[in-house]
Each structure stands twice: as C-alpha cells, then as structure tokens.
C-alpha cells in the first residue's frame, strides 16, 4: 500500500512527539498526513531492543498507524557504533519510502541535536560541510537506487529538546528511555550532559546564537558545493566518463582544486576524505611524474592516474579465475566470476564484416582466462602479431585495467581479447559469421575510446 509520509520512530521522546503530532494532523483532515507509515529500526545494540520494538508496534496500533520493524546489523564499526547505526537506519528509511511510494521521511531531530552535531564536528576538525551538520531538509545520501526523489524533513530542527519533553509530559505520552543516552563515555552524551549546560551558564541564549552561526556556515558550505560542481563540469569536459582532467585541475587555485576533487569523489559515492588525504592526492596528481604510478585509497576504491586523467578503481577487481564455456548458438553467455557476458552477434547480412565460423565455435569449448604475460594477438590483417601489452598501450587502456579484460582461448590458441577484438587469423568475411563482444567492460571501453582526446597532458 502506498503511503504519504514515512516517520522514523525510535520510541524516544522526540520521535514520539513527532508521531503524535502527525496523527493529530491526520485526524484533523490534513491531506499530507492522511497516510502514515512508522518505521522502527531494530539495531540490536541493547538487551531491551526487542522490547522497544514491541512498544513501538503497540503505540502505533493504538493510533491506527501501520508500523514496520526492521532488524539491521550495524556495520562500519571502524567509524564508530553511532555512525554505523545511523547509516543502517537511513538505508532502511529510504528503502521503505521508495518501496511504499513516499516522497518524504520525517525525523524528530531538534535544535539541541544540531548544536551537539556542530560541536562534535568541530572537535573532529570538520570543514564547513561537516560543521553545517543536520539540515532541515535533504535528499538521499546513502547510495539507494531510486531514492533521488525522497527527501528527509526535520520539522523540529528549530525547537529545543525542552519543548518536546514538555509536550510529551503534557500529553502523557509513553516513551522509551534509552540508558545509553546517559553514558558520557560517548562524545555526544558528554557534550549533552557536561558541555551544553556550561555554555548556557556562560552565555544566555547560546542555542539561538549558535543556530545563527550554523545557518551561516551551512550557506557558505552550499556555495562552496555549488562552485565545486561548476568547476568539476569544466574539469571533466572532454574527458571519458567518470574521469578527471589533470591539466585543467592544475590551472586552478589550491582551494578550488580541493573543491573539485571533493565534488568528484562525492559524485562517485566516496565519503568525504580527511584533508591530509585530499592534499596527498592532489600533490601526487599534480606534482608527480606524468607516467608515474599513483595509488591512493579512498574507502573501497583507489585513485589512479593514466595519461593525464584521474580515475577511481575498486582494487581486487582485476584478474579472475579460469572458466570454460560451451557455445551452442546462444546470443550470450554470462561469466559471473568476471561480472559480465560474452555476446555472440551475427555479422552484417552482406557478409562484409569478418567473424567466426559458427560451426567452428560450437565444435570445441572456449576457455576464459586472465593475462599471464607474453600473450600475442593479431587484430589487424595488415599489421603484425604483437604482445597484448603493446596493443593495450596503443589503445590507451590503463595498465591497472588490463587484468580485468578477459581473454578467450580455443585449444590453447588466443582467439579474442576484450578491448582489442578477435585475432584475424581465426575470422573471415562471409554470411552467417559470428562476432564476439564482451559487454562487462562496456564502461571501460567507452572510457578507452575517448582517452586519447581527453588525456590532457
């Protein structure tokens, strides 16, 4: 059933106030609140987590609101339990919104949450984007396909925690008390319990004045992000897909270079790197030898350079194992271990394009292998046989991508190399011939076709 709004419902005072107000607006006939879905994320981090899920289900049932409980496993503990739980929670919320056709997810974040986040980010040495912290509205940021139209709304962001606590008490709402919120070993709790009261004692109205500063920082961060995107368009113009031109990046001031690289990494789904790592990447990209090897890790990916272009690659996605294929006339054969398929396409009807004899292809199995070194291919009738290394260099295929391109052998003879084509000694023109294409490397081959025009330096 489609719903209008998804409500993040933990059972605590803030989300309980949010759910109660949404139900009151629904009961008063507000169209936007006519169809509600409460989502409780069971993180499994507390012994009483199961009881909390039951509490939330019961509270929703009493209000006539559908409640979905989702159990998650908190990953990414190297970033901290809080960050891992937050990521898992938002993935569930966006997934539920997408599946149920909801355009908005509502959360109970308030002004104190925003100030706590600001102070946490300040302690970590964050830049403007991090210091801007929690936004009143934002889109999906967790890599969920089909969630681009889903927006997170935080209607309480200008409201202090005290106001929500007063609302809960005044209406006698049942809430959950999470004992971990009092544990000052966690930085956020220490700020809430020890730091904020001291700041309030030093200066009255500290929350309002801090909120103004956060808004100004958020505006500055938005402007910087927009500038980074504009400069990124210029630095990728004429380059292959998902690659960055070093020559244009080098013409920018250092601060703008950093903006471009951050924008490019963000577009690729890479979490914002520390400043030191970003500086290291820029130094190697701009000051290293043009043909020097470059490999800098960003999360699961590596930043590499090839012929004046920067690109991101997933390490370990190179050489695969050996597979044997038996072709019986299928239009394609998948090769799961290589993450792609071989297509067997008929040549043009006139028979001018060379291709394999289909009976010859059927007669013996085909072996799919990685490069081991020393392989030779003759892809052009008027040119001699050469080592694959030379052909890939001529085609502009980066060295770090070559092992990800499969080779097809028949009876220990190399007949086809992805990215290069068939060996002309095994194909000939004629009607009914078959052309082989490797489609798993489609993005790579698109990049290669434009590499020479966009190499930049």
Secondary structure, DSSP 8 states (H G I E B T S, - for coil): ---SEEEE--SSHHHHHHHHHHHHHHHTT-GGGSSEEEEEEE---STTHHHHHHHHHHHHHHHT-EEEEEE-----GGG-HHHHHHHHHHHHHHHHHHHHT-SEEE----HHHHHHHHHHHHHTT--HHHHH-S-SEEE--S--TT-TT-EEE-TTTTS-HHHHHHHHHHTT------GGGG-TTSHHHHIIIIIHHHHHHHSTTHHHHHHHHHHHHHHHHHHHHHHHHHHHHHHHTTS-TT-EEHHHHHTS-HHHHHHHHHHHHHHTT-----HHHHHHHHHHHHHS-TT----EEETTEEEEEETTEEEEEETT-S----EEE--SS-SEEEEGGGTEEEEEEE--TTS-SEEB-HHHHHHS-EEEE---S--EE--STTS--EEHHHHHHHHT--HHHHTTS-EEEETTEEEEETTTEE-GGG-EE-TT-EEEEE-TTHHHHHHHHHHHHH---
